[in-house]
Amino acid sequence: MLCRFLRARNCDIAATVHMLQEYLKWREETKPNSIDPTTVRISVLSCQALFGGTIRGFPVAIVNPARYFPAACPPHIAVQYVTWIFERIAARAAHLGKDRWIVVINLAGMGYQNFSLPFIKNAAHILQNYYPERLEQAYIVNAPIFFRGMYALVRPFLHPNTQAKVLFTSASQILPEAIPEYLGGTLKAYPKPGDTFERILEFYGINPPQDAPALSVIQNSPPPPAVPTETESTTSIPGGEVAIDDSSVCAPPDMSPTELDAFNEELKAAAVK
């Protein structure tokens, strides 16, 4: 663990000691390994994040921002959920003999109503300060053209080391066994919206608490689309209904392979400056 903190602070001893002190203080106050999954049930049920297979032996987490609705999920719950997911994927990595993981961020169906800069800032802070050097690679797939502007807002919150690990690509370039079928992969066993709370927890290696709500299902909510549709759908989430007009949310087309390559080159050039 010490090596990860040293790398995160470029072997600056004083900065590393301070980072470790803040980390230990945070774990004492937050107790991330003791977060009750029932407190983040809204996010768990919507499958905002799920486990994929492995790539080069590293566990894969699939993140679906289109299933996150800031208006329906209180900020503290969203932060708790991110922490809970980090703890679960870290445990899976340890089980595989690794200390890092790979993230595939699926932007299919994402609209402005799913974007929250404060949440992204908090998530980046948690990852970079309390789980340093844990990220092996972040693949961003199905990125709509308008996301270039969003990423320009997000990028300043990312450490240069983290920025260097972000790659915009297409799902077809990722190992099929590591990603779900809705992304064009071959992975069949993964939690889906519509699964019971208890079944989803089993995918994360957790035995559901005995007092977990029995009727804890999201109705009529299919897996995130790999290709945006033009029909209007309604995603039901605990606490209310959120109508998604896919024809407007998904209207901007995904970046083409040429645009992806050009964007990645722009990011590399910006990182050098």
Kinemage of the C-alpha trace (Angstrom):
@kinemage 1
@onewidth
@group {chain A} dominant
@subgroup {mainchain}
@vectorlist {calphas} color= white
{ca met a 1} P 0.000 0.000 0.000
{ca leu a 2} L 2.799 2.418 0.868
{ca cys a 3} L 4.249 2.063 -2.630
{ca arg a 4} L 0.949 3.195 -4.166
{ca phe a 5} L 0.892 6.323 -2.015
{ca leu a 6} L 4.531 7.074 -2.827
{ca arg a 7} L 3.853 6.761 -6.560
{ca ala a 8} L 0.796 8.993 -6.238
{ca arg a 9} L 2.957 11.727 -4.689
{ca asn a 10} L 5.999 11.154 -6.912
{ca cys a 11} L 8.022 9.806 -3.970
{ca asp a 12} L 7.727 13.069 -2.051
{ca ile a 13} L 8.018 11.790 1.531
{ca ala a 14} L 6.326 14.740 3.227
{ca ala a 15} L 3.424 14.737 0.749
{ca thr a 16} L 3.100 10.960 1.071
{ca val a 17} L 2.957 11.114 4.873
{ca his a 18} L 0.285 13.808 4.707
{ca met a 19} L -1.715 11.768 2.180
{ca leu a 20} L -1.531 8.671 4.383
{ca gln a 21} L -2.666 10.651 7.427
{ca glu a 22} L -5.655 12.018 5.515
{ca tyr a 23} L -6.435 8.527 4.204
{ca leu a 24} L -6.399 6.952 7.672
{ca lys a 25} L -8.521 9.792 9.040
{ca trp a 26} L -11.023 9.348 6.213
{ca arg a 27} L -11.300 5.588 6.759
{ca glu a 28} L -11.804 6.090 10.473
{ca glu a 29} L -14.572 8.630 9.900
{ca thr a 30} L -16.224 7.048 6.857
{ca lys a 31} L -15.696 3.335 7.592
{ca pro a 32} L -16.039 2.493 3.875
{ca asn a 33} L -15.798 -1.254 4.426
{ca ser a 34} L -18.846 -1.074 6.702
{ca ile a 35} L -21.244 0.807 4.410
{ca asp a 36} L -24.639 -0.843 4.608
{ca pro a 37} L -25.727 -1.583 1.008
{ca thr a 38} L -29.333 -0.831 1.954
{ca thr a 39} L -28.334 2.826 2.385
{ca val a 40} L -27.327 3.005 -1.298
{ca arg a 41} L -30.187 0.822 -2.536
{ca ile a 42} L -31.357 3.345 -5.151
{ca ser a 43} L -28.002 3.215 -6.919
{ca val a 44} L -27.516 -0.532 -6.449
{ca leu a 45} L -30.895 -1.331 -8.002
{ca ser a 46} L -30.340 0.893 -11.028
{ca cys a 47} L -27.040 -0.892 -11.764
{ca gln a 48} L -25.123 2.321 -12.253
{ca ala a 49} L -21.998 0.204 -11.892
{ca leu a 50} L -21.495 -3.535 -12.247
{ca phe a 51} L -18.691 -6.046 -12.492
{ca gly a 52} L -17.470 -7.273 -15.863
{ca gly a 53} L -14.890 -9.958 -16.550
{ca thr a 54} L -11.143 -9.443 -16.502
{ca ile a 55} L -8.610 -7.862 -18.855
{ca arg a 56} L -4.970 -8.870 -18.453
{ca gly a 57} L -6.011 -10.342 -15.117
{ca phe a 58} L -7.426 -7.036 -13.814
{ca pro a 59} L -11.091 -6.953 -12.760
{ca val a 60} L -13.380 -4.783 -14.865
{ca ala a 61} L -16.082 -2.452 -13.601
{ca ile a 62} L -18.750 -1.223 -16.042
{ca val a 63} L -20.139 2.238 -15.259
{ca asn a 64} L -23.439 3.418 -16.786
{ca pro a 65} L -23.854 7.189 -16.216
{ca ala a 66} L -27.220 7.159 -18.039
{ca arg a 67} L -28.627 5.401 -14.967
{ca tyr a 68} L -27.571 8.160 -12.587
{ca phe a 69} L -30.104 10.919 -11.966
{ca pro a 70} L -28.718 13.668 -9.694
{ca ala a 71} L -32.231 15.032 -9.155
{ca ala a 72} L -33.404 11.708 -7.712
{ca cys a 73} L -30.297 10.592 -5.806
{ca pro a 74} L -29.084 12.766 -2.894
{ca pro a 75} L -25.371 13.720 -3.198
{ca his a 76} L -24.369 11.953 0.009
{ca ile a 77} L -25.966 8.727 -1.236
{ca ala a 78} L -24.143 9.031 -4.566
{ca val a 79} L -20.805 9.502 -2.768
{ca gln a 80} L -21.508 6.557 -0.471
{ca tyr a 81} L -22.343 4.398 -3.488
{ca val a 82} L -19.081 5.284 -5.246
{ca thr a 83} L -17.161 4.413 -2.088
{ca trp a 84} L -19.070 1.144 -1.728
{ca ile a 85} L -18.263 0.218 -5.336
{ca phe a 86} L -14.568 1.049 -4.859
{ca glu a 87} L -14.464 -1.203 -1.806
{ca arg a 88} L -16.140 -4.052 -3.691
{ca ile a 89} L -13.903 -3.836 -6.776
{ca ala a 90} L -10.810 -3.521 -4.561
{ca ala a 91} L -11.829 -6.722 -2.775
{ca arg a 92} L -12.319 -8.459 -6.117
{ca ala a 93} L -8.908 -7.262 -7.307
{ca ala a 94} L -7.291 -8.622 -4.154
{ca his a 95} L -9.018 -11.954 -4.737
{ca leu a 96} L -7.437 -12.027 -8.211
{ca gly a 97} L -4.013 -11.135 -6.834
{ca lys a 98} L -4.134 -7.571 -8.208
{ca asp a 99} L -4.193 -4.147 -6.594
{ca arg a 100} L -5.661 -2.261 -9.562
{ca trp a 101} L -8.755 -2.420 -11.723
{ca ile a 102} L -10.053 -1.369 -15.134
{ca val a 103} L -13.138 0.767 -15.671
{ca val a 104} L -15.318 0.826 -18.784
{ca ile a 105} L -17.534 3.920 -18.796
{ca asn a 106} L -20.501 3.381 -21.106
{ca leu a 107} L -21.935 6.756 -22.140
{ca ala a 108} L -24.750 5.334 -24.290
{ca gly a 109} L -27.990 7.150 -23.533
{ca met a 110} L -26.316 9.763 -21.348
{ca gly a 111} L -27.796 13.257 -21.410
{ca tyr a 112} L -27.277 16.495 -19.582
{ca gln a 113} L -29.732 15.369 -16.890
{ca asn a 114} L -27.243 12.636 -15.912
{ca phe a 115} L -24.296 15.021 -15.563
{ca ser a 116} L -23.301 16.427 -12.181
{ca leu a 117} L -19.950 18.189 -11.939
{ca pro a 118} L -19.975 18.247 -8.093
{ca phe a 119} L -20.546 14.475 -8.037
{ca ile a 120} L -17.750 13.841 -10.555
{ca lys a 121} L -15.437 16.090 -8.561
{ca asn a 122} L -16.218 14.140 -5.368
{ca ala a 123} L -15.788 10.771 -7.076
{ca ala a 124} L -12.429 11.829 -8.553
{ca his a 125} L -11.304 13.087 -5.142
{ca ile a 126} L -12.172 9.775 -3.488
{ca leu a 127} L -10.462 7.704 -6.185
{ca gln a 128} L -7.279 9.753 -6.346
{ca asn a 129} L -6.811 10.467 -2.636
{ca tyr a 130} L -8.168 7.375 -0.921
{ca tyr a 131} L -7.609 4.722 -3.609
{ca pro a 132} L -4.417 6.061 -5.212
{ca glu a 133} L -2.818 4.168 -8.077
{ca arg a 134} L -5.711 1.717 -8.125
{ca leu a 135} L -6.861 2.589 -11.639
{ca glu a 136} L -5.112 0.564 -14.325
{ca gln a 137} L -7.072 1.961 -17.289
{ca ala a 138} L -10.336 3.778 -18.000
{ca tyr a 139} L -12.018 3.099 -21.329
{ca ile a 140} L -14.778 5.514 -22.333
{ca val a 141} L -17.133 4.039 -24.927
{ca asn a 142} L -20.203 5.278 -26.833
{ca ala a 143} L -19.140 8.881 -26.239
{ca pro a 144} L -21.513 11.398 -27.870
{ca ile a 145} L -19.924 14.392 -29.543
{ca phe a 146} L -21.228 16.795 -26.896
{ca phe a 147} L -19.250 14.910 -24.227
{ca arg a 148} L -16.080 16.600 -25.452
{ca gly a 149} L -17.356 19.772 -23.805
{ca met a 150} L -18.287 17.890 -20.639
{ca tyr a 151} L -14.858 16.267 -20.436
{ca ala a 152} L -13.242 19.692 -20.708
{ca leu a 153} L -15.046 20.527 -17.445
{ca val a 154} L -14.093 17.230 -15.793
{ca arg a 155} L -10.449 17.066 -16.838
{ca pro a 156} L -9.107 19.731 -14.429
{ca phe a 157} L -10.197 17.570 -11.493
{ca leu a 158} L -8.122 14.623 -12.720
{ca his a 159} L -4.488 14.193 -11.724
{ca pro a 160} L -2.152 13.988 -14.753
{ca asn a 161} L -1.484 10.328 -13.889
{ca thr a 162} L -5.223 9.651 -14.042
{ca gln a 163} L -5.656 11.634 -17.252
{ca ala a 164} L -3.004 9.484 -18.915
{ca lys a 165} L -5.047 6.365 -18.166
{ca val a 166} L -8.225 7.601 -19.877
{ca leu a 167} L -8.801 6.328 -23.404
{ca phe a 168} L -11.775 7.106 -25.629
{ca thr a 169} L -12.501 4.044 -27.735
{ca ser a 170} L -15.280 1.803 -29.046
{ca ala a 171} L -16.646 -1.210 -27.204
{ca ser a 172} L -15.593 -3.413 -30.131
{ca gln a 173} L -11.958 -2.757 -29.197
{ca ile a 174} L -12.394 -4.244 -25.720
{ca leu a 175} L -12.010 -7.940 -24.930
{ca pro a 176} L -15.521 -9.410 -25.515
{ca glu a 177} L -15.329 -11.714 -22.493
{ca ala a 178} L -14.858 -8.694 -20.228
{ca ile a 179} L -18.028 -6.773 -21.119
{ca pro a 180} L -21.783 -7.499 -21.063
{ca glu a 181} L -23.816 -8.484 -24.082
{ca tyr a 182} L -25.513 -5.079 -24.301
{ca leu a 183} L -22.074 -3.612 -25.104
{ca gly a 184} L -21.402 -6.228 -27.756
{ca gly a 185} L -19.503 -8.555 -25.428
{ca thr a 186} L -20.100 -12.165 -24.477
{ca leu a 187} L -20.424 -11.797 -20.703
{ca lys a 188} L -23.794 -13.245 -19.721
{ca ala a 189} L -23.702 -13.203 -15.909
{ca tyr a 190} L -24.050 -9.673 -14.606
{ca pro a 191} L -26.594 -7.803 -12.475
{ca lys a 192} L -29.367 -6.077 -14.408
{ca pro a 193} L -32.042 -3.528 -13.560
{ca gly a 194} L -35.081 -5.601 -12.733
{ca asp a 195} L -33.085 -8.040 -10.598
{ca thr a 196} L -33.999 -8.119 -6.932
{ca phe a 197} L -31.824 -6.247 -4.480
{ca glu a 198} L -30.770 -9.580 -2.960
{ca arg a 199} L -29.697 -11.050 -6.300
{ca ile a 200} L -27.675 -7.970 -7.250
{ca leu a 201} L -25.824 -8.089 -3.938
{ca glu a 202} L -24.896 -11.711 -4.614
{ca phe a 203} L -23.026 -10.570 -7.725
{ca tyr a 204} L -20.884 -8.401 -5.464
{ca gly a 205} L -20.153 -11.281 -3.123
{ca ile a 206} L -22.429 -9.995 -0.371
{ca asn a 207} L -25.014 -11.928 1.570
{ca pro a 208} L -28.081 -9.674 1.750
{ca pro a 209} L -29.134 -8.551 5.216
{ca gln a 210} L -32.071 -10.484 6.578
{ca asp a 211} L -34.208 -7.357 6.866
{ca ala a 212} L -33.610 -6.245 3.241
{ca pro a 213} L -36.857 -5.074 1.611
{ca ala a 214} L -38.503 -7.984 -0.151
{ca leu a 215} L -40.073 -5.885 -2.899
{ca ser a 216} L -36.949 -4.109 -4.126
{ca val a 217} L -37.119 -4.183 -7.889
{ca ile a 218} L -36.912 -1.571 -10.626
{ca gln a 219} L -39.746 -2.266 -13.028
{ca asn a 220} L -39.650 -1.954 -16.811
{ca ser a 221} L -36.036 -0.828 -16.972
{ca pro a 222} L -33.928 -2.611 -19.623
{ca pro a 223} L -30.114 -2.750 -19.631
{ca pro a 224} L -28.453 0.467 -20.843
{ca pro a 225} L -28.625 0.595 -24.661
{ca ala a 226} L -25.447 0.086 -26.645
{ca val a 227} L -26.984 2.105 -29.476
{ca pro a 228} L -29.265 5.073 -28.671
{ca thr a 229} L -32.895 4.604 -29.670
{ca glu a 230} L -35.390 7.173 -30.845
{ca thr a 231} L -38.336 6.151 -28.687
{ca glu a 232} L -39.438 7.695 -25.435
{ca ser a 233} L -38.963 5.479 -22.386
{ca thr a 234} L -39.580 5.825 -18.680
{ca thr a 235} L -37.087 4.535 -16.134
{ca ser a 236} L -38.717 3.774 -12.812
{ca ile a 237} L -36.570 4.388 -9.773
{ca pro a 238} L -37.368 4.284 -6.068
{ca gly a 239} L -38.757 7.647 -5.118
{ca gly a 240} L -40.347 8.631 -8.397
{ca glu a 241} L -40.493 8.410 -12.170
{ca val a 242} L -37.942 10.017 -14.453
{ca ala a 243} L -39.005 10.339 -18.074
{ca ile a 244} L -36.220 10.119 -20.641
{ca asp a 245} L -36.870 11.439 -24.093
{ca asp a 246} L -34.295 9.372 -25.952
{ca ser a 247} L -34.864 11.260 -29.192
{ca ser a 248} L -33.403 14.393 -27.621
{ca val a 249} L -31.039 12.889 -25.056
{ca cys a 250} L -29.391 10.576 -27.560
{ca ala a 251} L -29.639 12.723 -30.655
{ca pro a 252} L -25.952 13.719 -30.781
{ca pro a 253} L -24.149 10.870 -32.571
{ca asp a 254} L -21.263 8.957 -31.054
{ca met a 255} L -17.813 10.058 -32.102
{ca ser a 256} L -16.550 8.169 -35.135
{ca pro a 257} L -13.293 6.138 -34.924
{ca thr a 258} L -11.474 9.006 -36.645
{ca glu a 259} L -12.896 11.534 -34.179
{ca leu a 260} L -11.954 9.271 -31.255
{ca asp a 261} L -8.364 9.023 -32.462
{ca ala a 262} L -8.178 12.781 -32.982
{ca phe a 263} L -9.654 13.461 -29.538
{ca asn a 264} L -7.190 11.098 -27.844
{ca glu a 265} L -4.328 12.860 -29.638
{ca glu a 266} L -5.661 16.232 -28.459
{ca leu a 267} L -5.709 14.969 -24.878
{ca lys a 268} L -2.154 13.643 -25.144
{ca ala a 269} L -0.944 16.945 -26.570
{ca ala a 270} L -2.711 18.884 -23.804
{ca ala a 271} L -1.126 16.645 -21.160
{ca val a 272} L 2.359 17.493 -22.447
{ca lys a 273} L 1.785 21.244 -22.140
